[in-house]
Amino acid sequence: MATNQERKQRQRQSILAAGMKLFMRDGYKPTHIKAVAAEAGVSQVTLYKYFDSKLELGHQVVIDLINQGYASFRETVDNQQMSFTEVVKWMMTTKVAMSDGLNPDFYSFVIDEMQGNLGSHAVKDAYEAGKKEFWDAMVARGRAAGSINPEISNEALMLFLDMYVDFFSRAKVGPDEYQHLVDQLMHLFFYGLVGGPVPPKPEQPSKEDQA
């Protein structure tokens, strides 16, 4: 039998899931908190026991999306069946698919949250909290594949990645436009403004693969 704490945790997750579904489908502004409560199968009074306001619920929904994104991307980075180039392109095209699945109003809400325009830096803090571990793994994978110039330091790479992410957290680039540009962005990501592709060396098998 579930404990009271477990029941509360399930109820909170149910509300979060309902908020995520309705915000992504209908938008943040058009969605009334009453609709979220009904979708979650709870009263508005119960909802407000877990989230002080619709804005607080919005914060937590976006943070959940970030955490789920990190988990999904990390699983792909660790997939040795995909080349490093395939991993990066998957990440870029997945970003397109995620954006394409968002109501434009909620997409704008996420951008505002990333910029701290709504009175809280909780979303940006959540992104920063998972950033180093994820990108360290990503860079290590790229170095093992020979896709990253060994003369480029991790510090320079992180600065480059921060600029890339910061641009897309601020720019009003719609999913259709992003999809149109993804191949060009792939080229810029790997080769910069000049120069052509350098064939990467084969990735070394992990110790688990050798066993």
N, C-alpha and C positions, 0 to 999 in steps of 0.2 A: 504493500500500500504506500502511495506517495506521501511524503511528509508535507506539512504546510508550506515549508520553504520551497519544495519542489513544485508544488501547485502554483505558488506565486511566480516562480521563474517561468513556468510554462505559460501562465497568463500574460506575463510581460512580453514574452517572445511572440505570443499570438497577436498582441497589439502592435508590436513592431512589424510583424509580417503583414498585417492588415494595412498599416500606414505605408509600408513600402509598395505594396500592390496598388493602392489607390493613388498615391503621389506619382508613381511612375506612369500609371495609366491615364489619370485625369488631370494631373498637375497639382502643385502644392497649394496655390491660392484657391482654386475652385473646390478643393476637397474640404468639406466641413468635418469637424472633429466628431460630430454625431454619426457620420457615415463610417468613420474609422471604427468607432465603438461597435456599431452594428455589424460591420464586417468581422470584427474580432469576437463577436458574441458576448460583449460585456456592456455594462451601462457606462454613461459618460462619467458618472461619479467614480466608478472603478478605474476607468482609464486615467483620470486625474490623480489617482493614488500612486500611479507609476510615473506619470509625466505631468509636470506642472502646467504645461501649455502646449499648444499645437507646435510652436516654434521649438520647444525642447524635444518633442517627438521627432520633428524634422531633423534636428541635430543628430539624434541617435540613429535615425534611418540612414542618413548619409554616412555616419561612422561605420555602421554595419556593412554598407556597400563597399566602403574602403577596405575593411577587414576581410570581407569575402573575396574582394578582388586580389588582395595580397596572397591569400591562401590559394586561389586558383592559379595565379601567375607563378607562384613558387612551385606548385606541383608541376607546371609545364617546364619551368627552368630545370627541374630535377629529372625530367624525362629524357633519358639517354637515347631514346629512339628518334628524337628530333635533333637536327643540326642547330647550331647557334643561330644561323641566319633564319631558319624556319621558326625558331622560338621568338625572335624579334618581330618577324612579320606577323606571327600569330598574335602577339601582344598588340601590335598596331591595329590589325583588323578587328580584334576583339574589342578594342576601344571604340572602333566605329560601330560595331554591333550593339555594344552597351549604350552608346549615345543614341543610336537609331531607335532603341527600345524605350527611350525616355520621352515623356511628354515635354514639349519645349519649355513649358512653364517650370517644370521640376528641374530641367536641365539648367535653366537660369538660376534657380534656387541653389543648386549644387555649386555653380560658379560663384555665387555671392557668398556661400559658406566657405569655400576655399579661400576667398579673399578677405574673410573676416568682416564682411559688410553688414552682418546682422547681429552684431554685438557680442559675438563669441568666436574664439579661435580654437574651439574644441575639434572641429573638423580638420583644420590645418595641423593641429597637434597630433591627431590620429594618423594622418598621412606621414608626418615626420617620424612618429614613433616606430613605424614599420619600415621606413625607407632604407635605413642603412643596412639592416640585415638582408633585405631583399636585393638591393642593388649590389651589395658585396658578393652575393651568390651569383648574380647575373654577370658581373664583371669577371669573376673567377671562371665562369663557364666560357666567356668570350676569350679570355687569355688562353685557356686550355685548347680552344679550337684554333688559335692563331689568328683570330679575327680582329684582335686589338693590338695596335702598334705597341711593342714592349717599351718604347721610349716615352709613351704617354703615361703619366702617373695616375694613380687612383684619385688623387685630389682634383686633377684637371678633368678627369672623367665625371666625377660627381658634380663639378661645377657645370659641365656641359649638360648633364642629365637634369640638373636643377633648372637650368635655363629652358630646356625643352618642356619640362612639366609645368614650369611657371607660365610659359607662354600659353599653353592650352588650358590653364586654369583661369586665364584672364581674357583670352581672345574669344570673340563670338564666332567661332568656326562651326558651322552646322555639319551634321553627319554626312550629307550628300557631298559637300565641298571637301570634307576630310577624306572620304572614300576616293574621290577623284585624284587627290594629291598623294595618296598613301605610297605609291611606288616611287614617286619623286622624293618623298620624305625618307623612304628606306635608303635610297641612294645617298642622300645627304647624311643620314645617320651613320652610314658605314664609310663613306669616302670623302665627305666634305665638299667644298666648292669646286675643287679641281682633282684630277686624277681618276683613274679607273679602278675597277676591282682587282684585288690581289687574291689569287686562289688560296683559301685557308688550308692549313695542314690538317690532316685527319685528327679528330678528337681522340685522346688517349682513353682506353677503356678504364673504368673504375676498378677498384680492388674487388668489388662485389662481382663485376662481370668476369674478372680473371679467375675468380674462385671456382 
